[in-house]
Amino acid sequence: MERNDRGKQLRKKVERQARRMQRAERERPTLIAQTIYLGTLGLVFVLPVVGGAYLGQWLDDLVAGYSTRWTLSLILVGVAVGAINVYLLIRE
């Protein structure tokens, strides 16, 4: 009787592990999903940098003479905002 109980317990454990392995196999990210994720990470980093560069260039053009103060400052702000965006996206 005791041997039969151990056999049932072992069978239940094996079946549970098999179901977990099948579920993990189904939920494994594909190459396309990973590529999309990396592309999204790139966009959330690059867009604030490019936006800062364009806004800074526009502000520098409003100032008489040669100036890159706003452009450089807003590029650095864009890098900081992009890094925060990437961190928050990865943390999800």
Protein Blocks (a to p, Z undefined) as FASTA:
>chain_A
ZZmmmmmmmmmmmmmmmmmmmmmmmmpccfklmmmmmmmmmmmmmmmmmmmmmmmmmmmm
mpgcjdfklmmmmmmmmmmmmmmmmmmmmmZZ
